[in-house]
């Protein structure tokens, strides 16, 4: 898979998650939204690592961590 395809796929997932949450089609504290954010963070973090853009990689580590924590809390209920 080309590196750029990994980055664009992560981007698209983030954009769709934000669009669906902003339009009320997804709950921002729901499973699907947080799984989309986690998936986007994994893909875009992989892209950042491959491109050696470390500030973006750190952002994605935090983004993915927040999504993981949210999913943990959802499943813990």
For each residue, the residues with C-beta under 8 A, 3 or more apart:
1: 5 6
2: 5 6
3: 6 7 47 50 51
4: 7 8 47
5: 1 2 8 9
6: 1 2 3 9 10 43 44 46 47 50
7: 3 4 10 11 43 44 47 48 51
8: 4 5 11 12
9: 5 6 12 13 43
10: 6 7 13 14 39 40 41 42 43 44 45 46 47
11: 7 8 14 15 40 44
12: 8 9 15 16
13: 9 10 16 17 36 37 39 40 43
14: 10 11 17 18 36 37 40 44
15: 11 12 18 19
16: 12 13 19 20 36
17: 13 14 20 21 26 33 36 37 40
18: 14 15 21 22
19: 15 16 22 23
20: 16 17 23 25 26 32 33 36
21: 17 18 24 25 26 27 28 33
22: 18 19
23: 19 20
24: 21
25: 20 21
26: 17 20 21 30 32 33 36
27: 21 30 33
28: 21 33
29: 33 34 70 74
30: 26 27 33 34 74
31: 34 35 71 74
32: 20 26 35 36
33: 17 20 21 26 27 28 29 30 36 37
34: 29 30 31 37 38 67 70 71 74
35: 31 32 38 39 67 71
36: 13 14 16 17 20 26 32 33 39 40
37: 13 14 17 33 34 40 41 63 64 66 67
38: 34 35 41 42 64 67 68 71
39: 10 13 35 36 42 43
40: 10 11 13 14 17 36 37 43 44 63
41: 10 37 38 44 45 60 61 63 64 67
42: 10 38 39 45 46 60 64
43: 6 7 9 10 13 39 40 46 47
44: 6 7 10 11 14 40 41 47 48 56 60
45: 10 41 42 48 49 56 57 60 61 64
46: 6 10 42 43 49 50
47: 3 4 6 7 10 43 44 50 51
48: 7 44 45 51 52 53 54 56 57 59 60
49: 45 46 52 57
50: 3 6 46 47
51: 3 7 47 48
52: 48 49
53: 48 56 57
54: 48 57 58
55: 58 59
56: 44 45 48 53 59 60
57: 45 48 49 53 54 60 61
58: 54 55 61 62
59: 48 55 56 62 63
60: 41 42 44 45 48 56 57 63 64
61: 41 45 57 58 64 65
62: 58 59 65 66
63: 37 40 41 59 60 66 67
64: 37 38 41 42 45 60 61 67 68
65: 61 62 68 69
66: 37 62 63 69 70
67: 34 35 37 38 41 63 64 70 71
68: 38 64 65 71 72
69: 65 66 72 73
70: 29 34 66 67 73 74
71: 31 34 35 38 67 68 74 75
72: 68 69 75 76
73: 69 70 76 77
74: 29 30 31 34 70 71 77
75: 71 72
76: 72 73
77: 73 74
